[in-house]
Amino acid sequence: MKAINIIKSMGKLEWFLAALIAITLLNTFLGEQFSSTTLVSILIALTVTYKGFIVIDHFMELKGANKNLRFLMRLYFVIFPSLIIVSAFY
């Protein structure tokens, strides 16, 4: 009964935090289990991009901030994972 009350009392940020933790655990599982480093690098880079967008919008609260600042922060989480993907092929 206590666990149900905890789940019901979780707010939006707690759900996003739980999703970020789950994605991090998924990335750890992928890194440990798969032998294809290229595929794992691509999947991890894509999840890093998604996690970055969640952090920018919900934890840094830039969803309603200056559009240029939000664009630059999002660009950071597009460029660097893209470089990870490119480096996976070399």
Phi and psi in radians as a Rosetta constraint file:
Dihedral C 1 N 2 CA 2 C 2 CIRCULARHARMONIC -1.146 0.35
Dihedral N 2 CA 2 C 2 N 3 CIRCULARHARMONIC -0.681 0.35
Dihedral C 2 N 3 CA 3 C 3 CIRCULARHARMONIC -1.129 0.35
Dihedral N 3 CA 3 C 3 N 4 CIRCULARHARMONIC -0.642 0.35
Dihedral C 3 N 4 CA 4 C 4 CIRCULARHARMONIC -1.144 0.35
Dihedral N 4 CA 4 C 4 N 5 CIRCULARHARMONIC -0.697 0.35
Dihedral C 4 N 5 CA 5 C 5 CIRCULARHARMONIC -1.154 0.35
Dihedral N 5 CA 5 C 5 N 6 CIRCULARHARMONIC -0.629 0.35
Dihedral C 5 N 6 CA 6 C 6 CIRCULARHARMONIC -1.152 0.35
Dihedral N 6 CA 6 C 6 N 7 CIRCULARHARMONIC -0.760 0.35
Dihedral C 6 N 7 CA 7 C 7 CIRCULARHARMONIC -1.123 0.35
Dihedral N 7 CA 7 C 7 N 8 CIRCULARHARMONIC -0.706 0.35
Dihedral C 7 N 8 CA 8 C 8 CIRCULARHARMONIC -1.168 0.35
Dihedral N 8 CA 8 C 8 N 9 CIRCULARHARMONIC -0.533 0.35
Dihedral C 8 N 9 CA 9 C 9 CIRCULARHARMONIC -1.507 0.35
Dihedral N 9 CA 9 C 9 N 10 CIRCULARHARMONIC -0.053 0.35
Dihedral C 9 N 10 CA 10 C 10 CIRCULARHARMONIC -1.213 0.35
Dihedral N 10 CA 10 C 10 N 11 CIRCULARHARMONIC 2.326 0.35
Dihedral C 10 N 11 CA 11 C 11 CIRCULARHARMONIC -1.584 0.35
Dihedral N 11 CA 11 C 11 N 12 CIRCULARHARMONIC -3.050 0.35
Dihedral C 11 N 12 CA 12 C 12 CIRCULARHARMONIC -1.105 0.35
Dihedral N 12 CA 12 C 12 N 13 CIRCULARHARMONIC -0.763 0.35
Dihedral C 12 N 13 CA 13 C 13 CIRCULARHARMONIC -1.137 0.35
Dihedral N 13 CA 13 C 13 N 14 CIRCULARHARMONIC -0.635 0.35
Dihedral C 13 N 14 CA 14 C 14 CIRCULARHARMONIC -1.126 0.35
Dihedral N 14 CA 14 C 14 N 15 CIRCULARHARMONIC -0.647 0.35
Dihedral C 14 N 15 CA 15 C 15 CIRCULARHARMONIC -1.170 0.35
Dihedral N 15 CA 15 C 15 N 16 CIRCULARHARMONIC -0.702 0.35
Dihedral C 15 N 16 CA 16 C 16 CIRCULARHARMONIC -1.139 0.35
Dihedral N 16 CA 16 C 16 N 17 CIRCULARHARMONIC -0.686 0.35
Dihedral C 16 N 17 CA 17 C 17 CIRCULARHARMONIC -1.118 0.35
Dihedral N 17 CA 17 C 17 N 18 CIRCULARHARMONIC -0.732 0.35
Dihedral C 17 N 18 CA 18 C 18 CIRCULARHARMONIC -1.096 0.35
Dihedral N 18 CA 18 C 18 N 19 CIRCULARHARMONIC -0.675 0.35
Dihedral C 18 N 19 CA 19 C 19 CIRCULARHARMONIC -1.141 0.35
Dihedral N 19 CA 19 C 19 N 20 CIRCULARHARMONIC -0.723 0.35
Dihedral C 19 N 20 CA 20 C 20 CIRCULARHARMONIC -1.104 0.35
Dihedral N 20 CA 20 C 20 N 21 CIRCULARHARMONIC -0.710 0.35
Dihedral C 20 N 21 CA 21 C 21 CIRCULARHARMONIC -1.145 0.35
Dihedral N 21 CA 21 C 21 N 22 CIRCULARHARMONIC -0.746 0.35
Dihedral C 21 N 22 CA 22 C 22 CIRCULARHARMONIC -1.100 0.35
Dihedral N 22 CA 22 C 22 N 23 CIRCULARHARMONIC -0.720 0.35
Dihedral C 22 N 23 CA 23 C 23 CIRCULARHARMONIC -1.144 0.35
Dihedral N 23 CA 23 C 23 N 24 CIRCULARHARMONIC -0.680 0.35
Dihedral C 23 N 24 CA 24 C 24 CIRCULARHARMONIC -1.109 0.35
Dihedral N 24 CA 24 C 24 N 25 CIRCULARHARMONIC -0.742 0.35
Dihedral C 24 N 25 CA 25 C 25 CIRCULARHARMONIC -1.145 0.35
Dihedral N 25 CA 25 C 25 N 26 CIRCULARHARMONIC -0.647 0.35
Dihedral C 25 N 26 CA 26 C 26 CIRCULARHARMONIC -1.082 0.35
Dihedral N 26 CA 26 C 26 N 27 CIRCULARHARMONIC -0.757 0.35
Dihedral C 26 N 27 CA 27 C 27 CIRCULARHARMONIC -1.085 0.35
Dihedral N 27 CA 27 C 27 N 28 CIRCULARHARMONIC -0.691 0.35
Dihedral C 27 N 28 CA 28 C 28 CIRCULARHARMONIC -1.110 0.35
Dihedral N 28 CA 28 C 28 N 29 CIRCULARHARMONIC -0.764 0.35
Dihedral C 28 N 29 CA 29 C 29 CIRCULARHARMONIC -1.059 0.35
Dihedral N 29 CA 29 C 29 N 30 CIRCULARHARMONIC -0.788 0.35
Dihedral C 29 N 30 CA 30 C 30 CIRCULARHARMONIC -1.055 0.35
Dihedral N 30 CA 30 C 30 N 31 CIRCULARHARMONIC -0.763 0.35
Dihedral C 30 N 31 CA 31 C 31 CIRCULARHARMONIC -1.128 0.35
Dihedral N 31 CA 31 C 31 N 32 CIRCULARHARMONIC -0.561 0.35
Dihedral C 31 N 32 CA 32 C 32 CIRCULARHARMONIC -1.468 0.35
Dihedral N 32 CA 32 C 32 N 33 CIRCULARHARMONIC -0.542 0.35
Dihedral C 32 N 33 CA 33 C 33 CIRCULARHARMONIC -1.741 0.35
Dihedral N 33 CA 33 C 33 N 34 CIRCULARHARMONIC -0.537 0.35
Dihedral C 33 N 34 CA 34 C 34 CIRCULARHARMONIC -1.641 0.35
Dihedral N 34 CA 34 C 34 N 35 CIRCULARHARMONIC 2.495 0.35
Dihedral C 34 N 35 CA 35 C 35 CIRCULARHARMONIC -1.668 0.35
Dihedral N 35 CA 35 C 35 N 36 CIRCULARHARMONIC -0.255 0.35
Dihedral C 35 N 36 CA 36 C 36 CIRCULARHARMONIC -1.421 0.35
Dihedral N 36 CA 36 C 36 N 37 CIRCULARHARMONIC 1.757 0.35
Dihedral C 36 N 37 CA 37 C 37 CIRCULARHARMONIC -1.192 0.35
Dihedral N 37 CA 37 C 37 N 38 CIRCULARHARMONIC -0.542 0.35
Dihedral C 37 N 38 CA 38 C 38 CIRCULARHARMONIC -1.156 0.35
Dihedral N 38 CA 38 C 38 N 39 CIRCULARHARMONIC -0.836 0.35
Dihedral C 38 N 39 CA 39 C 39 CIRCULARHARMONIC -1.092 0.35
Dihedral N 39 CA 39 C 39 N 40 CIRCULARHARMONIC -0.769 0.35
Dihedral C 39 N 40 CA 40 C 40 CIRCULARHARMONIC -1.113 0.35
Dihedral N 40 CA 40 C 40 N 41 CIRCULARHARMONIC -0.725 0.35
Dihedral C 40 N 41 CA 41 C 41 CIRCULARHARMONIC -1.086 0.35
Dihedral N 41 CA 41 C 41 N 42 CIRCULARHARMONIC -0.719 0.35
Dihedral C 41 N 42 CA 42 C 42 CIRCULARHARMONIC -1.148 0.35
Dihedral N 42 CA 42 C 42 N 43 CIRCULARHARMONIC -0.813 0.35
Dihedral C 42 N 43 CA 43 C 43 CIRCULARHARMONIC -1.114 0.35
Dihedral N 43 CA 43 C 43 N 44 CIRCULARHARMONIC -0.720 0.35
Dihedral C 43 N 44 CA 44 C 44 CIRCULARHARMONIC -1.186 0.35
Dihedral N 44 CA 44 C 44 N 45 CIRCULARHARMONIC -0.687 0.35
Dihedral C 44 N 45 CA 45 C 45 CIRCULARHARMONIC -1.093 0.35
Dihedral N 45 CA 45 C 45 N 46 CIRCULARHARMONIC -0.695 0.35
Dihedral C 45 N 46 CA 46 C 46 CIRCULARHARMONIC -1.171 0.35
Dihedral N 46 CA 46 C 46 N 47 CIRCULARHARMONIC -0.697 0.35
Dihedral C 46 N 47 CA 47 C 47 CIRCULARHARMONIC -1.237 0.35
Dihedral N 47 CA 47 C 47 N 48 CIRCULARHARMONIC -0.554 0.35
Dihedral C 47 N 48 CA 48 C 48 CIRCULARHARMONIC -1.112 0.35
Dihedral N 48 CA 48 C 48 N 49 CIRCULARHARMONIC -0.693 0.35
Dihedral C 48 N 49 CA 49 C 49 CIRCULARHARMONIC -1.085 0.35
Dihedral N 49 CA 49 C 49 N 50 CIRCULARHARMONIC -0.821 0.35
Dihedral C 49 N 50 CA 50 C 50 CIRCULARHARMONIC -1.103 0.35
Dihedral N 50 CA 50 C 50 N 51 CIRCULARHARMONIC -0.784 0.35
Dihedral C 50 N 51 CA 51 C 51 CIRCULARHARMONIC -1.101 0.35
Dihedral N 51 CA 51 C 51 N 52 CIRCULARHARMONIC -0.665 0.35
Dihedral C 51 N 52 CA 52 C 52 CIRCULARHARMONIC -1.095 0.35
Dihedral N 52 CA 52 C 52 N 53 CIRCULARHARMONIC -0.730 0.35
Dihedral C 52 N 53 CA 53 C 53 CIRCULARHARMONIC -1.112 0.35
Dihedral N 53 CA 53 C 53 N 54 CIRCULARHARMONIC -0.687 0.35
Dihedral C 53 N 54 CA 54 C 54 CIRCULARHARMONIC -1.120 0.35
Dihedral N 54 CA 54 C 54 N 55 CIRCULARHARMONIC -0.786 0.35
Dihedral C 54 N 55 CA 55 C 55 CIRCULARHARMONIC -1.101 0.35
Dihedral N 55 CA 55 C 55 N 56 CIRCULARHARMONIC -0.760 0.35
Dihedral C 55 N 56 CA 56 C 56 CIRCULARHARMONIC -1.091 0.35
Dihedral N 56 CA 56 C 56 N 57 CIRCULARHARMONIC -0.807 0.35
Dihedral C 56 N 57 CA 57 C 57 CIRCULARHARMONIC -1.345 0.35
Dihedral N 57 CA 57 C 57 N 58 CIRCULARHARMONIC -0.664 0.35
Dihedral C 57 N 58 CA 58 C 58 CIRCULARHARMONIC -1.900 0.35
Dihedral N 58 CA 58 C 58 N 59 CIRCULARHARMONIC -0.600 0.35
Dihedral C 58 N 59 CA 59 C 59 CIRCULARHARMONIC -1.666 0.35
Dihedral N 59 CA 59 C 59 N 60 CIRCULARHARMONIC -0.580 0.35
Dihedral C 59 N 60 CA 60 C 60 CIRCULARHARMONIC -1.565 0.35
Dihedral N 60 CA 60 C 60 N 61 CIRCULARHARMONIC -0.161 0.35
Dihedral C 60 N 61 CA 61 C 61 CIRCULARHARMONIC 0.978 0.35
Dihedral N 61 CA 61 C 61 N 62 CIRCULARHARMONIC 0.767 0.35
Dihedral C 61 N 62 CA 62 C 62 CIRCULARHARMONIC -1.655 0.35
Dihedral N 62 CA 62 C 62 N 63 CIRCULARHARMONIC 0.146 0.35
Dihedral C 62 N 63 CA 63 C 63 CIRCULARHARMONIC -1.079 0.35
Dihedral N 63 CA 63 C 63 N 64 CIRCULARHARMONIC -0.653 0.35
Dihedral C 63 N 64 CA 64 C 64 CIRCULARHARMONIC -1.878 0.35
Dihedral N 64 CA 64 C 64 N 65 CIRCULARHARMONIC 0.234 0.35
Dihedral C 64 N 65 CA 65 C 65 CIRCULARHARMONIC -1.461 0.35
Dihedral N 65 CA 65 C 65 N 66 CIRCULARHARMONIC -3.049 0.35
Dihedral C 65 N 66 CA 66 C 66 CIRCULARHARMONIC -0.926 0.35
Dihedral N 66 CA 66 C 66 N 67 CIRCULARHARMONIC 2.288 0.35
Dihedral C 66 N 67 CA 67 C 67 CIRCULARHARMONIC -1.111 0.35
Dihedral N 67 CA 67 C 67 N 68 CIRCULARHARMONIC -0.605 0.35
Dihedral C 67 N 68 CA 68 C 68 CIRCULARHARMONIC -1.173 0.35
Dihedral N 68 CA 68 C 68 N 69 CIRCULARHARMONIC -0.723 0.35
Dihedral C 68 N 69 CA 69 C 69 CIRCULARHARMONIC -1.134 0.35
Dihedral N 69 CA 69 C 69 N 70 CIRCULARHARMONIC -0.780 0.35
Dihedral C 69 N 70 CA 70 C 70 CIRCULARHARMONIC -1.114 0.35
Dihedral N 70 CA 70 C 70 N 71 CIRCULARHARMONIC -0.697 0.35
Dihedral C 70 N 71 CA 71 C 71 CIRCULARHARMONIC -1.091 0.35
Dihedral N 71 CA 71 C 71 N 72 CIRCULARHARMONIC -0.769 0.35
Dihedral C 71 N 72 CA 72 C 72 CIRCULARHARMONIC -1.134 0.35
Dihedral N 72 CA 72 C 72 N 73 CIRCULARHARMONIC -0.697 0.35
Dihedral C 72 N 73 CA 73 C 73 CIRCULARHARMONIC -1.154 0.35
Dihedral N 73 CA 73 C 73 N 74 CIRCULARHARMONIC -0.733 0.35
Dihedral C 73 N 74 CA 74 C 74 CIRCULARHARMONIC -1.170 0.35
Dihedral N 74 CA 74 C 74 N 75 CIRCULARHARMONIC -0.647 0.35
Dihedral C 74 N 75 CA 75 C 75 CIRCULARHARMONIC -1.064 0.35
Dihedral N 75 CA 75 C 75 N 76 CIRCULARHARMONIC -0.649 0.35
Dihedral C 75 N 76 CA 76 C 76 CIRCULARHARMONIC -1.021 0.35
Dihedral N 76 CA 76 C 76 N 77 CIRCULARHARMONIC -0.745 0.35
Dihedral C 76 N 77 CA 77 C 77 CIRCULARHARMONIC -1.458 0.35
Dihedral N 77 CA 77 C 77 N 78 CIRCULARHARMONIC 0.065 0.35
Dihedral C 77 N 78 CA 78 C 78 CIRCULARHARMONIC -1.797 0.35
Dihedral N 78 CA 78 C 78 N 79 CIRCULARHARMONIC -0.749 0.35
Dihedral C 78 N 79 CA 79 C 79 CIRCULARHARMONIC -1.177 0.35
Dihedral N 79 CA 79 C 79 N 80 CIRCULARHARMONIC -0.886 0.35
Dihedral C 79 N 80 CA 80 C 80 CIRCULARHARMONIC -1.189 0.35
Dihedral N 80 CA 80 C 80 N 81 CIRCULARHARMONIC -0.742 0.35
Dihedral C 80 N 81 CA 81 C 81 CIRCULARHARMONIC -1.112 0.35
Dihedral N 81 CA 81 C 81 N 82 CIRCULARHARMONIC -0.549 0.35
Dihedral C 81 N 82 CA 82 C 82 CIRCULARHARMONIC -1.113 0.35
Dihedral N 82 CA 82 C 82 N 83 CIRCULARHARMONIC -0.666 0.35
Dihedral C 82 N 83 CA 83 C 83 CIRCULARHARMONIC -1.158 0.35
Dihedral N 83 CA 83 C 83 N 84 CIRCULARHARMONIC -0.608 0.35
Dihedral C 83 N 84 CA 84 C 84 CIRCULARHARMONIC -1.102 0.35
Dihedral N 84 CA 84 C 84 N 85 CIRCULARHARMONIC -0.751 0.35
Dihedral C 84 N 85 CA 85 C 85 CIRCULARHARMONIC -1.118 0.35
Dihedral N 85 CA 85 C 85 N 86 CIRCULARHARMONIC -0.771 0.35
Dihedral C 85 N 86 CA 86 C 86 CIRCULARHARMONIC -1.093 0.35
Dihedral N 86 CA 86 C 86 N 87 CIRCULARHARMONIC -0.723 0.35
Dihedral C 86 N 87 CA 87 C 87 CIRCULARHARMONIC -1.217 0.35
Dihedral N 87 CA 87 C 87 N 88 CIRCULARHARMONIC -0.352 0.35
Dihedral C 87 N 88 CA 88 C 88 CIRCULARHARMONIC -1.185 0.35
Dihedral N 88 CA 88 C 88 N 89 CIRCULARHARMONIC -0.369 0.35
Dihedral C 88 N 89 CA 89 C 89 CIRCULARHARMONIC -1.617 0.35
Dihedral N 89 CA 89 C 89 N 90 CIRCULARHARMONIC 0.050 0.35
